[in-house]
Amino acid sequence: MDRQELESSLYEIFRELLIRKESENTKVTVGMQNSLFVSSLNIQEHPMRNVKKNLRMKYYNVLRYVVLNQNSDEFVRTRLSKYGMLLIGTPDIEVDESTLKADINAIVNCQYMPWRKKYRYGILCDIALILVDKERVAKAYLYIASFIQKSQQNSIAEFYTILNEVQSNITRFLWSENLISQVKSNWNFFDLVEKRIIVSATMSAGKSTLINAIIGKKIAKTSQEVCTGNTCYIYNKPFEDNTTYLSNEECFYDATESELENISWQNDSRIATYFRTPDTCSKRVCLIDTPGVNSAINRNHGRITKKALTNEKFDKVIYVLNANKLGTEEEMAYLKWFVNNVDKDKVIFVLNKIDDFHESEDNILESIEGVKKDLYSLGYDNPIICPFSAYFALLLKMKAFNEKLSDDEEDEYQLYVKKFSKPAYDLTKYYSNSTPEDADSELMIMSKRCGLYGLEKILFGGAV
């Protein structure tokens, strides 16, 4: 097969795959423009780390050259630098073009050393993990294929097809099994329809804590001062790679807690991290965090939020209510605007901070009925109202995913376990999807009792 025939073969496969996906899913999804930012990458267990340094250097030289020929933006270079640190101990080197042809032959051709053929498939995976975009990946594969014996060139097209199949037999490629799994996870993830959820509230309703509870990590700022000063888009990633990406005035590809705490709100922000959910099936989600509409510090925040609610495309809106401050003038004023400008069928009202209730003084059912009465007077005939403890839910997520709690958090966790074990605080009765089961662990029992399980089922699929 000559170069022209190879190009025709590979691009035909590529086109067929795209057409097939479009026919399977006619709903328009957010394009690949966010793919690099949202995709996951974990190379800590990369199989090349165990080979001789000379081969690792050749491998990285080829990888860097091929990738940068397709895309040389900052994010791609940052991903490449991870490979540099892993393979040769330095994050950034120039491509050695004088040895490039020999290096490519050593890694992907291996005419006289057939046992090295596995490196060919490893580097094809790494190209796909760094570039993500399928068209660029296909062009890079064409370049790699041109160095392989004609009798084996079609193997590149075959491998590309395997990466695109949801289920495929990878017995021949066990050396690259983990890398193949990551590529397929990323690509399958981008075939999903992105669910976009706006979160809105007045000040001090616990909006940021609720967002952190859904994510399962401390991503959104939760201090008492103004936490969100512009729109922030928080994207779920395909799988956990223990990194959080932040794009604001600067880009951080492994954002620290301090960098997340000190976001500049002069511009919109984007964050990408893996959402920790009990459901093993990844959901493609974008949470859109908006400023509190009644900020006394910056009156422009209300305009920013209302603009998002009228201009953004979204599937659902979470309206967060502070269960301890219901029916305030500011709340009612915002709700009057809300009912006239936001599709009622998309709204979920979350009655937050149930954990602050005292059994002798507060009544959850009466609070829910009071909210229903207010909403009915505004035009909501059958509003969805979810009683919830966002803070306890966040602690539960941290526990479930083995994140160490501080001493204070551990004490609070034990307090809330005791509190939500009481019938008066059992929120399962307010959800039709949270029936306890005999096999439930303590974490599952508590996630149902605090409203976490029921709310996530409503947000991501399941009966109300």
C-alpha positions in Angstrom: 0.0 0.0 0.0 1.6 3.3 -1.0 1.1 6.6 0.8 -1.8 7.8 -1.3 -3.7 4.5 -0.8 -2.9 4.6 2.9 -4.3 8.1 3.2 -7.4 7.1 1.4 -7.9 4.0 3.6 -7.4 5.8 6.9 -9.5 8.8 6.1 -12.3 6.6 4.8 -12.4 4.8 8.1 -12.3 8.2 9.9 -15.2 9.5 7.8 -17.3 6.4 8.3 -16.8 6.6 12.1 -17.9 10.2 12.2 -21.0 9.5 10.1 -21.9 6.6 12.3 -21.7 8.6 15.5 -23.8 11.4 14.0 -26.5 9.0 13.1 -26.5 7.5 16.6 -26.8 10.8 18.3 -28.6 13.6 16.4 -28.6 16.0 19.3 -26.0 18.7 18.9 -23.2 18.4 21.5 -20.6 21.0 22.5 -17.9 20.6 19.9 -14.3 19.5 20.3 -13.2 23.0 21.2 -13.1 22.0 24.9 -11.7 18.5 24.3 -8.1 19.2 25.3 -9.1 21.2 28.4 -11.6 18.6 29.5 -9.9 15.3 28.6 -8.0 13.2 31.2 -4.4 11.9 31.1 -2.6 9.7 33.6 0.8 8.4 32.7 2.2 7.5 36.1 2.0 3.8 35.2 3.2 4.2 31.6 4.9 1.0 30.3 7.8 2.9 28.7 9.1 4.0 32.2 10.6 0.5 32.6 12.6 0.3 29.4 16.2 1.5 28.9 16.8 5.2 28.9 18.2 5.2 25.3 14.9 3.9 24.0 12.9 6.3 26.2 14.8 9.2 24.7 14.1 7.9 21.1 10.4 7.4 22.0 10.1 10.9 23.4 11.9 12.5 20.5 9.5 10.9 18.0 6.4 11.7 20.2 7.4 15.3 20.5 8.1 15.8 16.8 4.9 14.1 15.6 2.6 15.9 18.1 4.0 19.4 17.6 3.6 19.0 13.8 -0.1 18.8 14.5 -0.6 21.2 17.4 1.9 23.3 19.3 -0.4 25.3 21.6 0.5 25.7 25.3 -1.8 23.0 26.5 -0.3 20.4 24.1 3.2 21.4 25.2 2.3 21.1 28.8 1.1 17.6 28.2 4.3 16.7 26.4 6.3 18.1 29.3 4.7 15.4 31.5 6.0 12.8 29.2 9.4 14.5 29.2 9.6 14.4 33.0 8.5 10.7 33.1 10.7 9.4 30.3 13.9 11.4 30.4 13.7 13.5 33.5 13.3 16.9 32.0 10.1 18.7 31.0 11.2 20.4 27.8 13.8 19.6 25.1 14.1 20.5 21.5 13.5 17.8 18.9 16.7 16.2 17.6 15.8 16.1 13.9 19.3 14.7 13.0 18.3 11.3 14.7 14.6 11.5 14.0 14.4 9.1 11.1 16.5 6.5 13.0 14.5 7.0 16.1 11.2 6.5 14.3 12.5 3.3 12.7 13.7 2.1 16.2 10.3 2.7 17.7 7.6 2.1 15.1 9.3 0.0 12.3 11.4 -2.5 14.2 11.9 -4.6 11.0 14.6 -6.8 12.7 13.3 -6.6 16.2 9.6 -7.6 16.0 9.2 -7.7 19.8 9.4 -3.9 19.7 6.2 -3.7 17.7 4.4 -3.0 21.0 6.2 0.5 21.2 4.4 1.4 17.9 1.0 1.0 19.5 2.1 2.7 22.7 3.2 5.8 20.8 -0.1 5.8 18.8 -2.0 5.9 22.1 0.2 8.7 23.4 -0.4 10.8 20.3 -4.2 10.3 20.7 -4.0 11.2 24.5 -2.1 14.4 23.8 -3.8 15.7 20.7 -7.3 14.2 21.5 -8.8 15.8 18.3 -9.5 12.8 16.0 -8.6 14.6 12.7 -5.2 15.7 14.0 -4.7 12.2 15.4 -5.5 10.6 12.0 -3.0 12.9 10.3 -0.3 12.0 12.8 -1.0 8.3 12.2 -0.5 8.8 8.5 2.9 10.2 9.2 3.8 7.3 11.4 2.5 4.7 8.9 4.7 6.1 6.2 7.7 4.7 8.0 6.3 1.1 8.3 6.8 -1.7 5.8 4.0 -1.7 3.2 2.8 -5.1 4.3 2.1 -3.7 7.8 0.9 -0.1 7.0 -2.7 -1.1 7.3 -2.2 -2.1 10.9 -2.2 1.7 11.8 -5.7 2.0 10.3 -6.8 -1.1 12.1 -5.5 0.2 15.4 -7.3 3.5 14.8 -10.5 1.6 14.3 -10.1 -0.3 17.5 -9.6 2.9 19.4 -12.9 4.2 18.1 -14.9 1.1 19.0 -16.8 1.1 22.3 -16.1 -2.7 22.7 -13.1 -4.2 21.0 -10.7 -7.1 21.5 -7.3 -5.7 22.6 -5.6 -9.0 23.4 -2.9 -8.2 20.9 -2.1 -4.9 22.6 -1.9 -5.8 26.3 1.3 -3.9 26.7 -0.7 -0.7 25.9 -3.9 -1.8 27.7 -4.0 1.1 30.1 -3.2 3.7 27.4 -5.8 2.2 25.1 -8.4 2.4 27.9 -7.6 6.1 28.5 -7.9 7.0 24.8 -11.2 5.1 24.5 -12.5 6.7 27.7 -11.7 10.2 26.4 -13.2 9.6 23.0 -16.3 7.8 24.2 -16.8 10.7 26.7 -16.9 13.3 23.9 -19.6 11.2 22.1 -21.9 11.9 25.1 -24.3 14.8 25.1 -23.1 17.4 27.6 -25.6 18.1 30.4 -25.4 21.8 31.3 -26.6 22.9 34.7 -26.8 26.5 35.9 -26.5 27.0 39.7 -28.1 30.2 41.1 -28.9 31.6 44.5 -28.9 34.7 46.6 -25.9 35.2 49.0 -25.2 32.7 51.8 -27.5 30.0 50.5 -24.6 27.5 50.3 -24.3 27.5 46.5 -20.6 26.9 46.4 -20.8 24.1 49.0 -23.5 22.5 46.9 -21.3 22.7 43.8 -18.4 21.1 45.7 -20.7 18.4 47.0 -21.8 17.5 43.4 -18.1 17.5 42.3 -16.9 15.8 45.5 -14.0 18.1 45.9 -13.3 21.6 47.3 -13.3 23.4 43.9 -15.6 26.4 44.4 -14.7 29.0 47.0 -16.9 28.8 50.1 -15.8 31.7 52.4 -18.4 34.2 53.7 -17.2 36.9 51.4 -18.4 37.2 47.8 -17.3 33.8 46.3 -18.2 34.1 42.6 -17.7 37.4 40.8 -18.3 36.2 37.2 -19.5 33.1 35.4 -17.5 30.0 36.1 -17.8 26.9 33.9 -16.9 23.7 35.7 -16.5 20.6 33.5 -16.4 17.0 34.5 -13.5 15.0 33.1 -13.8 11.4 31.7 -11.8 9.7 34.5 -9.8 10.6 37.6 -6.3 11.8 36.7 -5.7 13.7 40.0 -5.4 17.1 38.2 -7.6 20.1 38.0 -7.3 22.5 35.1 -8.0 26.2 35.5 -8.3 28.8 32.8 -8.7 32.4 33.9 -6.3 35.2 33.2 -3.7 32.4 33.3 -3.9 28.7 32.6 -3.0 26.2 35.3 -2.8 22.6 34.3 -2.5 21.2 37.8 -4.2 24.0 39.8 -3.5 24.0 43.5 -6.1 24.9 46.2 -4.5 28.3 46.5 -4.8 29.0 42.8 -8.4 28.0 42.9 -9.0 30.2 46.0 -7.5 33.2 44.3 -9.3 33.1 41.0 -9.5 36.6 39.4 -13.1 37.4 38.6 -12.4 40.1 36.0 -13.2 37.4 33.3 -15.2 34.2 33.0 -13.3 31.2 34.3 -13.2 27.5 33.2 -12.3 24.6 35.5 -12.0 20.9 34.5 -11.8 18.1 37.1 -13.2 14.7 37.6 -16.6 14.7 39.4 -16.7 12.0 42.1 -20.0 10.2 41.8 -21.1 6.8 43.0 -22.3 6.0 39.5 -19.4 4.3 37.7 -20.8 5.5 34.3 -19.2 8.9 33.5 -21.5 11.8 32.9 -20.5 14.6 30.7 -21.5 17.6 32.8 -20.9 21.4 32.8 -21.9 23.2 36.0 -22.3 26.9 35.4 -21.6 28.8 38.6 -23.1 32.3 38.7 -22.7 35.2 41.2 -25.1 35.7 44.1 -27.7 38.0 42.8 -28.0 40.2 45.9 -24.3 41.1 46.5 -24.1 44.4 48.4 -20.4 44.7 47.3 -21.1 44.5 43.6 -24.5 45.2 42.1 -23.3 44.0 38.7 -23.3 40.4 39.9 -27.1 40.2 39.6 -26.9 41.4 36.0 -24.2 38.8 35.2 -26.4 36.0 36.6 -29.5 37.1 34.8 -27.6 37.4 31.6 -26.4 33.8 32.0 -29.9 32.5 32.7 -31.3 34.3 29.6 -28.4 33.7 27.2 -26.8 30.3 28.1 -28.0 27.0 26.7 -28.8 24.7 29.7 -30.7 21.6 30.6 -31.5 22.3 34.3 -31.2 25.1 36.8 -30.5 24.5 40.5 -32.0 27.3 42.5 -30.5 27.1 46.0 -32.5 28.2 49.0 -31.2 28.8 52.5 -33.5 26.8 54.7 -32.7 29.2 57.6 -33.7 32.3 55.7 -36.8 31.6 53.7 -39.1 34.2 52.3 -36.9 37.3 52.6 -37.7 40.3 50.5 -34.5 39.8 48.4 -35.4 36.2 47.8 -39.0 36.9 46.7 -37.8 39.8 44.4 -35.4 37.4 42.6 -38.0 34.6 42.4 -40.4 37.0 40.7 -37.8 37.7 38.0 -36.9 34.0 37.9 -40.5 32.8 37.3 -40.9 35.2 34.3 -37.5 34.5 32.7 -36.5 30.8 33.3 -38.3 27.8 31.9 -40.2 26.3 34.9 -39.8 22.8 33.7 -36.0 23.0 34.0 -35.9 24.3 37.6 -34.9 22.3 40.7 -35.3 24.1 44.0 -32.7 22.8 46.6 -33.6 23.6 50.2 -30.1 23.7 51.6 -28.6 23.8 55.1 -31.0 21.2 56.6 -28.1 20.3 58.8 -28.5 23.6 60.7 -32.0 22.6 61.8 -32.8 21.8 65.4 -35.4 19.1 66.1 -37.0 21.1 68.9 -37.3 24.3 66.9 -37.5 23.5 63.2 -39.7 21.2 61.0 -38.5 20.1 57.6 -41.9 19.2 56.2 -43.3 22.6 57.3 -40.4 24.4 55.6 -41.0 22.5 52.4 -44.7 23.3 52.5 -43.9 26.9 53.1 -41.6 27.1 50.1 -44.3 25.3 48.0 -46.8 27.9 49.1 -44.5 30.8 48.1 -43.7 29.2 44.8 -47.3 28.4 44.0 -48.2 32.1 44.6 -45.6 33.0 42.0 -46.9 30.6 39.4 -45.2 27.2 40.1 -47.9 24.6 40.0 -45.7 21.6 40.9 -42.2 22.7 41.8 -39.4 20.1 42.5 -38.1 20.8 46.0 -35.1 18.9 47.3 -34.2 19.2 51.0 -30.5 18.8 51.2 -27.4 19.1 53.4 -24.6 20.2 51.0 -21.9 20.3 53.6 -22.6 16.8 54.9 -22.8 15.6 51.3 -19.4 17.0 50.6 -17.9 15.2 53.7 -19.6 12.0 52.5 -18.0 12.3 49.1 -14.6 12.9 50.6 -15.0 9.9 52.9 -16.2 7.7 50.0 -13.1 8.6 47.9 -10.6 8.2 50.8 -9.8 11.9 51.1 -8.4 12.7 54.5 -10.7 14.9 56.6 -9.3 17.5 59.0 -9.9 16.9 62.7 -12.8 19.4 62.7 -14.3 17.9 59.6 -14.0 14.4 61.1 -15.8 15.6 64.2 -18.5 17.3 62.1 -18.9 14.1 60.0 -19.5 12.0 63.1 -22.0 14.6 64.4 -23.9 14.6 61.1 -24.0 10.8 60.9 -25.6 10.8 64.4 -28.0 13.6 63.4 -29.2 12.2 60.1 -29.6 8.8 61.7 -32.6 10.3 63.5 -36.0 9.8 61.8 -36.7 13.6 62.0 -33.7 14.3 59.7 -34.2 11.4 57.3 -34.7 13.1 53.9 -35.4 9.8 52.0 -39.1 10.3 52.6 -39.0 13.4 50.4 -37.5 11.6 47.4 -39.1 8.8 45.4 -35.8 7.5 44.2 -34.0 7.0 47.5 -35.5 3.9 49.0 -33.1 2.2 51.5 -31.9 -1.2 50.6 -30.5 -4.0 52.9 -27.1 -4.0 51.1 -26.6 -0.2 51.6 -23.3 0.7 53.3 -23.2 3.5 55.9 -22.0 5.9 53.3 -24.9 5.0 51.0 -27.4 5.2 53.8 -26.2 8.6 54.8 -26.0 9.9 51.2 -29.7 9.0 50.8 -30.7 10.5 54.2 -28.9 13.8 53.5 -30.5 14.2 50.0 -27.3 13.6 48.0 -28.3 10.4 46.3 -31.8 11.7 45.5 -30.6 15.0 44.1 -27.9 13.4 41.9 -30.5 11.0 40.5 -32.7 13.9 39.6 -29.8 15.8 38.0 -28.2 13.0 36.1 -31.1 10.6 35.4 -33.8 8.9 37.4 -37.3 9.5 38.6 -38.2 12.5 40.6 
